[in-house]
Amino acid sequence: MSSPEEAPNSTELVVITGMSGAGRTEAIHTFEDMGYFCIDNIPPGFISQVVALMALPGSRIQRMALVCDVRSQEFFDELLGELKNLDDGGIAYELLFLEADDDTLVRRFKETRRRHPLCSTSGSVLEGIIAERRILGEVRTRADVIIDSSTLKPAELRAAIKQRFSTSSAPSLTVTVSSFGFKYGISIDADIVMDVRFLPNPYYLPGLRELTGLDPDVRAFVLEREATTEFIAKWFALLETLLPSYIAEGKAHLVIALGCTGGMHRSVVLAEETAAFLGSKGYQVAVSHRDINKDRASR
């Protein structure tokens, strides 16, 4: 195990535990976004078996995050023994412990109207919190990383976890850029929709009508317009402003949709340009053209 003061590392196994209501669910979602294979609420006795999956020939599981907490009831007492088994087996891991003060935990349980896992039918939330803190005392002393989420917003908790455990310097946001035709309906899964129907339409030129935005002649026609040049400069500047803010809020996947009339010409060109620009900025980008062949098929 390593010291909490060390710089971010490449740990392949993270065991997450801590107080109920301190952010374990947010944590497991964050590790999923970072590409970890995640299991929530695993009984401690299964940890060694699950970790063994990483060593199987041909296994695609390279990094794993496991949440183990008092929801496993009497089985939780096995956690310290399982951690010792990992140590004895020379398996590198880090133990992440999430906590918050009593007042914050009580407020969170009241807001969500959920019952504390250690709260009896007649007991109070605070009694459950006190009991859980007592049970977790020894586990906390073993933690490599302790994060107090009392004053943290969900996005700030995600950022703290990523700062400690992320091994990539690239932006954590993945982006899908798609083109579509308004005549076939707006993209319902888009986070950002841009209408490019104000640009000159290649559809009205006989030599370009049957082509698509992937063809060089259509691409040249769209990109050589003065209106397109002005739009691209402002559009890219807007994206440079927006995307870091989405990352700061903890968004893992963003869908940007550009639409023209039929989704065959202008939107395709601009989607390709947008994807290339974002790729140059280090984002993981995928491109799709939803309606690129629909006008052809309807003729």
C-alpha positions in Angstrom: 0.0 0.0 0.0 1.1 3.6 -0.6 1.0 6.9 1.2 -1.9 9.3 0.6 0.6 12.1 -0.1 2.0 10.4 -3.2 1.3 11.6 -6.7 -1.4 10.0 -8.9 -0.5 6.4 -9.7 -1.4 3.6 -12.0 -3.0 1.3 -9.4 -5.0 -1.4 -11.1 -7.1 -2.4 -8.1 -9.0 0.0 -5.9 -11.2 -1.1 -2.9 -13.7 1.5 -2.0 -15.3 1.7 1.4 -16.5 4.2 4.0 -19.5 5.8 5.5 -23.0 5.3 4.0 -24.0 8.6 2.4 -20.4 9.8 2.0 -20.4 9.3 -1.8 -19.6 5.7 -2.6 -22.1 5.6 -5.5 -20.6 8.8 -7.0 -17.2 7.2 -6.6 -18.0 4.0 -8.4 -19.6 5.9 -11.3 -16.4 8.0 -11.5 -14.2 4.9 -11.7 -16.5 3.5 -14.4 -15.9 6.7 -16.4 -12.2 6.2 -16.0 -12.4 2.7 -17.6 -12.4 0.6 -14.4 -14.3 -2.7 -14.2 -16.6 -2.0 -11.2 -18.6 -4.0 -8.8 -20.8 -2.4 -6.2 -21.6 -3.9 -2.8 -19.4 -7.0 -3.1 -19.1 -9.3 -0.1 -15.5 -9.3 1.1 -15.1 -13.0 0.7 -15.4 -12.7 -3.1 -12.7 -10.1 -3.5 -9.9 -12.5 -4.1 -11.9 -14.5 -6.6 -13.0 -11.5 -8.5 -9.4 -10.1 -8.6 -8.2 -13.4 -10.0 -10.2 -12.6 -13.2 -7.6 -9.9 -14.0 -4.9 -12.5 -14.2 -6.8 -15.0 -16.5 -5.2 -15.5 -20.0 -6.8 -13.1 -22.5 -8.6 -11.2 -19.8 -9.6 -7.7 -20.9 -10.0 -6.5 -17.3 -7.0 -4.3 -16.6 -8.3 -2.1 -13.8 -10.9 -2.9 -11.2 -12.7 -0.9 -8.5 -14.7 -2.8 -5.8 -17.1 -1.2 -3.3 -17.3 -3.1 -0.1 -19.3 -1.7 2.8 -21.6 -2.5 5.7 -24.5 -3.3 3.4 -22.9 -6.8 3.3 -23.9 -7.0 7.0 -22.1 -9.7 8.9 -19.9 -10.5 5.9 -18.2 -7.1 6.2 -16.2 -8.4 9.1 -14.2 -10.4 6.6 -12.8 -7.3 4.8 -9.6 -6.9 6.9 -8.8 -10.6 6.3 -9.3 -10.3 2.6 -7.1 -7.2 2.5 -4.4 -9.2 4.3 -4.8 -12.0 1.7 -4.2 -9.4 -1.1 -1.1 -8.2 0.8 0.2 -11.7 1.3 -0.4 -12.5 -2.4 1.6 -9.5 -3.5 -1.4 -7.9 -5.2 -1.1 -4.1 -5.4 -4.2 -2.2 -4.4 -5.3 1.0 -2.8 -8.0 1.3 -0.2 -10.2 4.4 -0.7 -12.2 5.5 2.4 -15.0 8.0 2.0 -16.4 9.8 5.0 -18.4 12.9 6.1 -19.4 14.4 9.4 -22.5 13.3 11.2 -24.6 16.4 10.5 -23.9 16.1 6.8 -24.7 12.3 6.7 -28.0 12.8 8.6 -29.0 15.6 6.2 -28.2 13.5 3.2 -30.3 10.6 4.5 -33.2 12.9 5.3 -33.0 14.4 1.8 -33.0 11.1 0.0 -35.5 9.5 2.5 -33.5 6.4 2.5 -33.0 4.2 5.6 -29.5 3.8 6.9 -28.3 0.2 6.4 -27.6 -0.2 10.2 -30.7 1.6 11.3 -33.3 -0.7 12.9 -37.0 -0.1 12.4 -37.1 1.9 15.7 -33.6 3.4 15.6 -32.6 6.8 14.3 -30.4 7.7 11.4 -27.8 9.1 13.8 -27.7 5.8 15.7 -27.0 4.0 12.5 -24.2 6.4 11.6 -22.6 6.1 15.0 -22.7 2.3 14.8 -21.2 2.3 11.3 -18.4 4.7 12.3 -17.5 2.3 15.1 -17.5 -0.8 12.8 -15.3 1.1 10.2 -12.8 2.4 12.7 -10.1 -0.2 12.1 -10.7 -0.3 8.3 -10.2 3.5 8.2 -6.8 3.2 9.8 -5.8 0.9 6.8 -6.9 3.4 4.2 -4.4 4.7 1.6 -6.7 7.6 0.6 -9.3 9.3 2.8 -11.7 11.8 1.2 -14.0 13.8 3.4 -17.0 14.7 1.3 -18.8 16.9 3.9 -18.3 20.1 2.0 -17.9 18.7 -1.5 -20.4 18.9 -4.3 -20.8 15.7 -6.4 -18.6 17.3 -9.2 -16.0 18.2 -6.7 -15.9 14.7 -5.3 -15.5 13.3 -8.8 -12.7 15.7 -9.5 -10.9 14.7 -6.3 -11.1 11.0 -7.2 -9.9 11.6 -10.8 -7.0 13.8 -9.6 -5.9 11.0 -7.3 -6.5 7.9 -9.5 -6.6 9.0 -13.1 -3.6 7.9 -15.1 -4.4 9.8 -18.3 -3.5 13.4 -19.0 -6.0 13.6 -21.8 -9.5 15.1 -21.2 -11.8 12.7 -19.5 -14.7 13.6 -21.7 -15.6 11.5 -24.7 -17.6 13.2 -27.5 -19.8 11.9 -30.2 -20.4 14.3 -33.1 -23.3 13.5 -35.3 -25.0 14.9 -38.3 -28.8 14.7 -38.9 -31.6 16.0 -41.1 -34.3 18.1 -39.5 -36.8 16.7 -41.9 -36.2 13.3 -40.3 -36.5 14.6 -36.7 -34.1 16.2 -34.3 -31.5 14.1 -32.5 -33.2 13.3 -29.1 -30.0 12.2 -27.4 -28.0 15.3 -28.2 -26.6 17.6 -25.5 -25.8 20.4 -27.9 -27.7 20.9 -31.2 -26.5 23.3 -33.9 -28.6 24.2 -36.9 -26.5 24.8 -40.0 -29.3 25.3 -42.4 -28.3 29.0 -42.7 -25.4 28.0 -44.9 -25.6 27.8 -48.8 -27.1 24.4 -49.7 -25.2 22.1 -52.2 -28.5 20.3 -52.8 -29.5 22.9 -55.4 -26.4 22.3 -57.5 -27.1 19.4 -59.9 -23.4 18.2 -59.8 -23.5 18.0 -56.0 -27.0 17.0 -55.2 -26.3 13.2 -55.4 -23.1 13.5 -53.4 -22.7 13.7 -49.7 -20.6 15.8 -47.3 -18.0 13.1 -47.3 -17.2 13.9 -51.0 -14.4 16.4 -51.7 -16.5 18.6 -54.0 -19.3 19.0 -51.4 -16.8 19.6 -48.7 -15.0 22.3 -50.8 -18.3 24.0 -51.6 -19.4 24.3 -48.0 -16.0 25.2 -46.5 -15.2 27.9 -49.1 -18.3 30.0 -48.2 -17.5 33.1 -46.3 -20.4 32.4 -44.0 -18.9 29.0 -43.1 -15.5 30.4 -42.3 -17.0 32.9 -39.9 -19.3 30.3 -38.4 -16.5 27.8 -37.8 -14.3 30.3 -36.0 -17.1 31.2 -33.6 -18.4 27.7 -33.3 -15.0 26.3 -32.3 -14.4 29.1 -29.9 -17.8 28.3 -28.2 -16.8 24.6 -27.9 -13.5 25.5 -26.4 -15.4 27.4 -23.7 -18.1 24.8 -23.1 -16.4 21.5 -23.0 -14.0 22.2 -20.0 -17.1 23.3 -18.1 -18.9 20.0 -18.9 -15.8 18.2 -17.6 -15.8 20.3 -14.4 -19.4 19.3 -13.8 -18.4 15.6 -14.1 -19.9 14.8 -17.5 -18.3 11.7 -19.1 -19.9 11.6 -22.5 -21.2 14.5 -24.6 -23.2 14.3 -27.8 -23.0 17.2 -30.3 -25.5 17.1 -33.2 -25.3 19.3 -36.2 -28.4 19.4 -38.4 -29.3 20.6 -41.9 -32.3 19.9 -44.0 -31.7 16.3 -45.1 -28.6 15.4 -43.1 -26.7 14.7 -46.2 -24.5 17.7 -47.1 -23.8 20.7 -44.8 -24.3 19.0 -41.5 -22.0 16.1 -42.6 -19.2 18.5 -43.5 -19.5 20.5 -40.3 -19.7 17.3 -38.2 -16.5 16.1 -39.7 -14.8 19.5 -39.1 -16.0 19.6 -35.6 -14.8 16.1 -34.8 -11.3 16.8 -36.3 -11.1 20.0 -34.2 -12.0 18.3 -31.0 -9.7 15.4 -31.8 -6.8 17.9 -32.2 -7.6 19.2 -28.7 -7.1 15.7 -27.2 -10.7 14.6 -26.8 -11.8 11.1 -27.6 -14.2 11.6 -30.5 -16.5 9.4 -32.5 -18.5 10.6 -35.6 -21.8 9.4 -36.9 -24.0 10.5 -39.8 -27.5 9.4 -39.0 -29.4 10.5 -42.1 -26.6 10.7 -44.7 -28.2 8.2 -47.1 -31.9 8.7 -46.4 -32.5 11.3 -49.2 -30.9 9.0 -51.7 -33.0 6.0 -50.6 -36.2 8.1 -50.9 -35.6 8.9 -54.6 
